[in-house]
């Protein structure tokens, strides 16, 4: 494809200015610097290549040479198990359909890459240098640190930690047990996936606070999570019951408290993919890449959990503009802004006394916000202001205000 002078100059400038030092691939943003091109011309650049100095650059797929953690896709019970029966590895040899690369998943039709990308944890690109602390939680293991001789992650001391709400100590005298709906509690070899169902039905059928249980059930349908996309999947009980208890506690309470606990819950964070989301500034400063924060939870929080997609009148009908069209409650600009709020959410440190076979995972305790990963810049709200407007700055508060209730 012949490239016009303006396009060549812009690409040359961007490639020279990029701080991406990867030796195999460079991430750049194009068009930029005021340059743009028609859709037809952009399509013609799909296979474009250019010489810059003594280097040859060729346009490739945005995830070319990307490295993903496919742990979940290797488990037989997970629906994204890779199908290699036809001899083609869907990662090494992505098929192409109308310009979209996709995987061929076992038991499913061909699924577009963009639809499945959120299921995979991106670690980096071939040639990148990755800090051990930036690895996904389920990969920050001693054996990984030992394999790459990472000394900073080893020799950590143990600490005493608080348990989750209503958590009790294990009773070793009980041995291995299961929950069963008829006998309530007994030493049985029962399917792990049935434990939480039995506990739920026992409470639903016998609890004296039936209205609270009904409210909890309804709220759990609004803030739904999908076990199949979570680490551990169907094989865990305690983390799901811990999540469900949010709605039991707040069945007659404040909706804001529900939103807060759901946001800080590890299952929701993994389900809607904002766990370990890092700010664009952090990624640019550490990798030189231009990447937006994960928008999944920010969009669902507004669209499904709270305000919906259109402004409503008091009677529930849609508010209309002067052209008789429904008025949206938010745009993608607000989604991008709110997504930056949910950066830096990481799991609490692993501990004992809860159901988990993986010593690197904690799906019980509330998430914590890592200030290194969190976006530190202002975020605009839905009304033309900024999130946090109206709250006094810390420097304007009287001394020791944090001690007051």
N, C-alpha and C positions, 0 to 999 in steps of 0.2 A: 504494500500500500504506500502510495506517495504521500508524504506528510508536508503540509504547508509550513511556511517559514514561522508563522506565529506559534503554531502548535509545537514545532521543534524547539523554538526558543523558550517557551514556557516549560516544557518537559526538561530541557537542559538545566534551566534555572532551579527548578524544584529538586532535581536529582543532585545538583551540586550543593544545595542548601540543607538537604535532609541530614539529620543527626543520626539516622539509622546506620549503624556500623556493621550490620550483618553482612557476612562475606558472600552469601548465596542469593539473597533476595532483599530488595529495598521496598519499604512501604511508603508511598507518597499519596498526596491528595491531589487529584486532577479531575476536571479543570480547576484552576486556581488563578490567583493574581488578576482577576477580572476577565480571564479568557474563558470562552465557552465554545461549544460546538454543537451542531445539530445532531439529532438522534441517529440519522443515517450515517453521518461522518463518524460518530462514536462507535457504531457497529463495525465500520470498516477498519477501526483501529484494534480489533480483537486480537489480531495476530501481528501487530506492528512491532518492529524492532528498530533500534537506532544505535549509532556509534557515538560514544562520548569519550573523547580522549583515546585511551587504549582499551576501553571496556565496551562490551556490547550488551545492551539491555533489551529485553523482550517482555512484552506484557503477558502476565500469567493470571491464573485464577487467584482471587484474594486470599484463599487458604492454601496456596501452593507452598509446599514444604512445611506446613503447619503440623505440629505434634500434638496429639490428643491422648487423653487417658481413656482407654477403651475398656477399663475394668468391668463396668456394668454390662458391656456388650459381650463379654465372654462368659457370662453366667447363663446356664441353661434355662433358668426360670425367667430370665429377662427377655422381653419380646424383641429387643434390638440385637439379639445374638446374630452374629454375622454368618451369612450363608455362603460357604465356600464350595458348595457341591458342584457348581458349574465350572470350577477351576479359576474363576476370576475373583481376585480379592477386591471387594468394593472400596477399600481405602486406597490401595496402591493403583488401582485402575478404575477411577470413577467414570461411570458412564456419562453421557451427555445428552440432554434432551432440551432443545430450544435454548441452548446456552446455559442451562442449569445442570451442574453436576449433582448426582444423587447416588445414594447407596441402594443396594438390593438387600433388603432385610428378610430374614427367614420368616415365613408365614405371613408376609405382607406383600402388597404390590410395591412397585418401585416408588420410593419416597424421595421427594426433592431434598437436596442438601439443606437448604435454608429452613425447611420444616423440622429437620432432625438435629440441626447444629446445637440447639439449646440442650439436647440430651448428653452432649459430649463436653467434657471439660478440656478446654484448650490450655496447654502448658506453655507453649511458645513456638518458635520456629527452629528448624534445623539451623544450627550455627549460633543461636542465641545463648547468652549466659544467664542462667536462672538461679536466683537465690533460693536456698532451701526453704526459707520462711514463706516464699511466694508459691510454693507447690500447693496443690489441692490438699485438704486435710487428710484424705485417705492415702496420700502418698508420703506424708511427713512421718515416715517410719524409721526406726533405728537401722534396719537393714538397707534402706535406701541411702541414709547418711553414711553408713559404713562403706557401701559400694562406691560412693564418690568421695570418700574421705572427708566428709564435712564434720569438722570438730566443734563448730559453734552450736550444733544441735544436740550434742552428746553431754553426758554428765550433769543433766539438769537435776536439781534437788526436788524432793517431794514436798507438798504443802497440804495443810488441812483445809478442806473446802466445805462449803455449806451444801446441803442437799436441796433437792427441788421441793416445791410446796407439798406438804403432807407426806413426804418421803419417810419411810421407816427403815430401820436397819434390817439386813438379812438375818434370818434365823437358820443357821447351819443344820440344826436338828431336823428340819423339815425335809432336807434332801431335795432331790429333783421332783418337781410337781407340775401339774397342769390344772387348768380351770375347766370344769365341765358343768354344763347347765343343769343336769339332774342332781348330781352328787355335790355340786357347788365347789368343792375343793378336795382333791384327792391325788394320790401318787399314781398318775396314769401316764402312759406314753401317748400323748395326743398331738395332733398336727399343730405346730406352732402358730399357723395362720388362724386357727380356730380359738386360740386363747382369748384374744381381745373380743371376739364375737360373743363368746360365752359370758365374759364379764359384762359386756354391754347388755345382753339379754337378761341376765340375772338382775341387774339394777333396773332395767326398764320394766320388768315384770313385777318386781317386788318392792322397789323403793317407795317410801311414803310421800316423797315430794314429786308427784307425778307431773305437775304443771312445770316445775323447773326442768325435769327431764325432757319434757316435750319441747320447751324453749331451747334447750341445749341441742336437741336433735335438729331442730329447724335451723339454728345458727350454724351447725356443722355442715349443713347442706349448702349454705351460702359461702362459707370459707372452706371449700372442699380441697382436699389434697389427694394425689394419686399415688398409692403405694408402689406401683410398678416403676415409677421413675425415681424412687428414693433408694439410697444406699441401704441394703438390708431387705428392701422390698416387703414381702408378706411375712417374713420370718420373725418379726419383732412384735411385741405386745406393749411393753411399757411406754415407749416413745409415743405411740398412737394414743394410748389412754391418757398420757400426760397432756397431749395436744387437745384431746376432747374435753378434758377437765377445765380448759379455759372457758368453754361455753356453759359448763355446769356452774362454775363459780360466778359468772357474770350474766346468768340467764335473766335475772331481774335487775341488772346493774346498768352501768353507763357504757354506751356503745364505744366511746373513745377508749375505755380501758380494754375492751375486746380488741380493737384495732392495734393498740400498743402491744399486747401480749402475742397476738398473731404475728405481728411484724418481727418481734424478737424471737419467735419460735424457730428452731433449726429445721423442722419439717417444711414449714411454709417457705423458708428461705431457700431450701434446696428445690422444692417443688416449683417455685416461680423464679428460680435461677439467679437471685440477687446475692446469695451467699458468696463471699469472697470477691464481690464486684469491686473494682478499683477505679479511682477517679481518673479522668483523662489526663490531668496534670501529672499524676504519679506515673502513669504509663509513658507519657511523653518524656518525663525527666529521666526515667530508668531505661527505656527502650528506644526512645525517639519516634515511636509510632503514634499516630493520631487515632484514638479509639474512644468511642462514647461509652458511657456507663450503661450497664444492662437495664433495659427499659421495661422488662416483662412485668415486674411487680408494680412499678409506678403506674402502668397502664391499667392493669387489672384492679388495682386499688381504687381508681376512680371509676372505671367503666363497670365493674361487677360488684365491688364491695360497698361503694358509697354513692356518689352523685349521679352515676349513669352517664349516658352520652348526650342527652338533651336537657335543657332547662325546662322545668315544669311549673305550671300554675298551681295554685293551692288545691284545685280539684283534681290534680293529676294529669291534666291535659298538657300537651307540649306548648311551650311559648313560641310564638312566631315572630319573625322580623317583618320589616315593611314589605317584603316580597312574598309573605305568606309561607316562608320556609322555617322549619324548626331551627332553633338556635343551639349550636353545640355548647356543651359545658366546658370543653377543653379542646385544645389542638395538640399537634405533635410537639409544639414548642414547650407546652406545659409538661408533657410526658418526659421530654428530655431534661427539663429543669428538675422535676420531681425525682427522676432516676438518679440524679446526683446526690439527692438526700440519702438514698439507700446504698451508698458506697461505704466500704470499710466494715461491713457486718461479717464477722467471723465467728466460728464456734468457740465456746469456752474450752478451757483446757480439759483433756480427758481425765477421768477419775474412776473410782470404783463404786460399788454398791448400786449399779443399775445394769440392766440387761444389755450387754454389748460384748461381742466376741472380738471386736477390733479395738485394740488399745489406743488407737489414734483418733477415735471418733467419739463425739459427745452430742447425741441428738436429744438430750433431755434438758439440760440447763439453757437458760436464755443466752442468746448471742451477745457478744460484746462488740463495741465499735472501735476499730483500730484507727487511731488518728493519722497514721502514716498513709493508709489507703483512702481515708475519707476525703471527699471533696471539700475544700476549705473556702470556696468562693460563694458569693451570694446566689440564692436561687429565687427566681421570681415566682409569685403565686398566681392564683386564678383571677385576681381583681386588679392587676396593674401594679401591685406593690411587691414586697419581698417577704418570703417566709421568715417569721420572727419579728416583723414590724409590730410595734406596740409594746414589746418586751424591753425593759431597761437593760442597758449594758452592765456587765459585772462591775466596771469601775464606778458606775453611778449609784450602786447600792451601798447602804450603810455597812459598816464593819460587822463581820460575823453573821451576815444575814442568813447564810446557809444553815445556821444552827436553829433558826426559828421555824415554827410550823405554821 
